[in-house]
Amino acid sequence: MVPYRSREEPRAPREAPKAGLVADMVRQFADTFAFVRELVQNGIDAGATSLHVTVDRTSDGVTSVRVADDGCGMTLDIIESALLVLFRSTKDEDSTKIGKYGVGFMSVLAIDPSEVTIDTWRGAEAHRVRLFADHSFEIEQAAPRDGHGTVVSIAKVVAAEEFDDFWQDVAGALHRWCRHAEVPIHFVLIDGVSPEPRRARADRPFGVRAAVSVYNKYSDGMEIAVGPIAGSGELPSAGSAEDDPAPFAGFYNRGLTLHETRFAPHGDLSDVRVKVKSAALCHTLSRDDVRRDNAYHLGILRARQLVSGELREAAFRALNEEIARAVEGEAPKLGALLDVVLAPPISADADEIQLPLAHAVEGGARSRRGRRASRSRRGWARSGRSCSSRTARRRRRRRSRSTGCRWCGWGTGRWRGRSSGGGGCARRQRRSVMWGSSCRGTSGWRTTMGCARCSGRRWRGRGSGG
């Protein structure tokens, strides 16, 4: 390798080596597009406030993926002693950094690029690094630039019919590994067909896909979100393993994915989706799993505590709010929230739930309890009496064979029938309204009779078995 080789020197065709330490390290990345995560991670560790990921296709068929950040940039010493050297990192002793092992940058070679270019600058110092397919490199001094930052460009020849799959793989990897990043990530697509670049935000708020969830941030900086699987069938797709009706557990460091699985990490979490984010969590050397250390087990313990405590309270609080909206007429989430409280891990008894009935009384909806109270008031309070609900139930049983208007409820408390010399229900007598002929008869009340309120509907009299 010649670190400062002139760009004008002739170069032989370069091919990726099939063996060697670097080749072996590149093959250990299970996701060939995981380089997006590594470059975003390096930008976050460098203190970037935002990142831009751009996929650009030129007219000659060369496709480039550029990841740009406004971090602190790199000096020549960092480039030579850390960036281009395996198993050496400047972040080993820094607990605020995500990277640890000094192997992540090699992931840029996993897609077999023709060339990788790194432009980095810090104040008056600026350099360009060119990394080739045969793992050789060149370092050049670049013109000074204002500010600081780094841009990594990965060039690869992609056929026109394969371009759509390529950029979708890049966007998919960005979503899988970086969707909860703590800094804004902007995705830009320049396909040479659309007149304007297509833009989208790649980062999403930290949370779980659930009808109701709880979130807690602890004093040590750990963040946990947990929600039940039940009731989430109608929710929008998350575009990840959270869409499956199965347990889900995700672990993140500063929002970057360390590990996601459909298997519950503990029996108490078999009916929920849980996410744990902490700077103390670390990935394994293979970059596809999370280390089972003290921070991992602490996150599992705290998630179990949220499930057994705050999640149940949050579910019932959300259900009661939706029931209140149902009384007003609109409750789109009521069915989902009922599924939540009745299914594990909450498994509430049906007696713990009070639902309104769709029964209109004088233009409004009433709950079951309100409906009973309304009937009691119609039967007794309007006749000048007052009674408790228990007394009202006893009186309703006693008068089950008495007469009254079964449709409107008027007069059921004080019926004026043949024995008392009356000629109809108390409501009719008070209003002195004659509705048809007399409602007295030898075989009970006539079926055509009715009070002024119900307009001649069927009477509840002895003849009809009332």
KEPA-222145 format. One record per residue (C-alpha): x, y, z. Coordinates in pm, whole numbers, plus 50000, padded with zeros to 5 digits. Example, Ala and Ser with C-alpha at 12.3 -4.5 7.8 and 13.67 -1.06 7.14 Angstrom:
2
512304955050780;513674989450714;
! end
This chain:
466
500005000050000;501195034749912;499365059650137;500035090649927;500055076249577;499385101749307;495965100149140;497615102448800;499495069648833;498085041348617;496115015248807;495554978748725;492034964648748;491164957849110;489194928049237;488074919649587;490274893049748;488584859949828;490584853250143;492344872350413;491454888550744;489564917650592;487584894750362;486694872350657;485554902350863;483414915350577;481654881850543;480654881950910;478044908850844;474774889650797;473094919950639;475134932450344;473414966450372;474294970150740;476954995350634;474175021450658;473935014851032;477695016451078;478035049550897;475075064851082;476565051951407;479915068151329;478135101051259;476235099751589;479445091151779;481085121251609;478425144151754;476335149451440;473105169051478;471615155151156;472465130050882;471605127150514;471545093750330;471375098149951;471035071649680;472005085949341;472115069448999;474135085548719;473575082048345;476495057848307;474865032348540;477005039648847;474965041149167;476335058049476;475195057749837;476295088550032;476065092550408;476845128050520;477045141050876;478035173451045;480085156651316;483565165951433;485375151251130;488635131651139;492265141351151;494995123250957;496075105351273;492585091251331;492355080050969;495665061450975;495545047351326;491845038951369;489645041251060;491785019350833;493084995451100;491074965151210;490264960351581;491404995151673;488975021451786;489115055351954;485875047152141;487005017952357;486965036852687;484145060952607;480795048552741;478925075452543;479935059752210;478125031252040;481055016151848;483624995852039;485514970351833;486984988451534;485444965751268;482224983751167;483655005150890;484704974350696;481004967550632;481174992450341;482914964950144;480054940050192;478204950449873;481374947149659;481704983949568;484024995649295;485295023649520;484625039949856;485475076649905;485695093850244;485835131750256;486425145250605;487385179450732;487925196751060;488765233551037;491765239550813;492555202250790;490765182350519;491515148250367;490125124150112;490495086550150;489885063549854;489335026849937;489385002249647;487894968049585;491194950249654;491244966650002;494084990149915;493635027149981;494955061749911;494945092750132;495005127049977;495095161650126;491995180950021;491225217850001;490225233450336;486505236650405;484505256050657;483145238350960;483495201051013;481925168850894;482335136650699;480855123250375;481225086450283;480355077249922;480045041049810;480075035849431;478715004349268;477644995448916;473944985948925;471894975948623;468854997348547;466414969148616;468044962848953;468134998749073;464694998449237;465584967749442;468924983149537;467615016049674;464734998349850;467294975850023;469165006750138;465965022950266;464924990250433;468254987250613;467975023450725;464525016450868;465554983951032;468704996351198;468205033751247;464485041651275;464745051751642;467945072051603;468225101851838;469185125851556;467185134151241;467975112050941;466915124050595;466665099350308;467045113349955;466525093849630;467805106949296;466835081049035;467385101148716;463705096848625;461785118948866;462255156048798;462825162849167;464615142149433;462335122149660;462805129450028;461625113050348;462465111950717;463915078550819;463785083151196;460665075451402;459675082351764;460655055652013;457635033952099;455875000852039;453014991851805;450124986752046;446594999352111;447815012452447;451375014152578;453435027852864;456795045152845;459265052153122;462655068953132;464765060253434;467335080753621;470225061553459;468985071153111;467395037653024;464115040652831;461505013052806;458255011252609;455854982152644;452394974152505;450134943652464;449834923652143;446044921452180;444044948652012;446764958651765;445414940651458;443864971851304;446804995151371;448955008451083;451884986750982;455224994151144;457164978250860;459054955351097;458684923851304;456234943051524;453534936751264;453404899751349;450864888451613;453674874751824;455904886352109;458494912452016;461594924852197;463954951652069;467174965352219;468744998252114;471715020252190;471015057052128;468185045351904;470245022551678;469124986551667;471284961351846;468884931951833;465204925151757;463484891851808;460034875851794;460814854352097;459914866852443;463024871852656;461004861952965;457754843653032;456134875053175;456714892352840;455144865652618;452004886352546;453564920652492;455884940252267;458774956352453;461634979352356;464624988452571;466985017052486;470115023852686;473675035752628;474785007052855;473564980652609;476254966952373;476184945752059;478234914552007;481284912751781;479124899051499;476934930451527;473684910651506;472854904951876;472894922052213;475214911852495;473434894452785;475064915453055;473814933953363;472264962053158;470304936652951;468904918553257;468054951553426;466024961753121;464104928753126;463334932753498;462034968153452;459894957653156;458254930453367;457484955853637;455814978853385;453664950353255;452444940253600;451784975953717;451535006353494;450344988253181;447174975753352;446385010353486;447005026353146;444755001052971;441785007353202;442345044853186;442275043952806;439185021352809;437255044353041;438105074352824;436875055752516;433675045652697;433065082252777;433455090052407;431065061452323;428365078252531;428775108752308;428515087351996;432035080251857;434375053451994;436525038451715;438995022351955;436485006552192;436694971652043;440494971452042;440684983652402;438194957052512;440474931052355;443404946152546;441844944252893;440244909952845;443314892752695;446674885152862;448674899653022;445864920553179;443124893853173;440494914953348;437184900353465;434084911053275;432684925053601;435464950953603;434154966753283;431104989553270;429864995852918;427135019552797;424045006152624;422875020552295;419515030952444;418305065952368;416435082952649;415115117652569;417725122752298;420795109652482;422605077152550;422445061552893;424585035853065;423045004353208;423035019253556;421535051753427;418845032453243;417765014253559;417705046653752;415635062853480;413055035153495;412865038653873;412325075953848;409575071653590;407765046753812;408055063054152;409585097554161;406945111253926;404205097754150;405515118654434;407545091654603;411255085154635;412975052354705;416315034954693;417285012254407;416704981454625;413224993254718;412515001154353;413424965654253;411084950954517;408254973254403;408804964454040;408524927454129;405324933254328;403644952454052;404584927853778;400904917553771;399594952753801;398504974153516;400375002053342;401595014953008;404284990452902;405545013352628;406085046852791;406265036853157;403785063153274;401445052753549;403215020653648;403605033354000;400025044054066;397565026253840;393965036853843;391995006853727;388464993353762;388694987054136;389525023054206;386965036553967;389565050253735;389475049053364;393075044753254;396625051253364;397515078653606;399105098953328;395885098253128;393785107353430;395985136853521;395885151253171;392165144253133;392735130952785;390325105052652;392065082352401;389425061852227;386865044652443;387245036452807;390235014552886;388194995053139;387094960453039;385954927953190;388904907953054;391704932053120;392744962752935;391984966152571;394924962152339;393974993152143;394105015752438;397005037952532;397855069552715;398485103352556;402215097852572;402455065152380;399625073352137;397505042252158;400065014552181;399434981752360;398614983552729;400324962252988;397174948953159;395904917353309;394494905152982;397904905252818;399594887053103;401174918253249;
! end
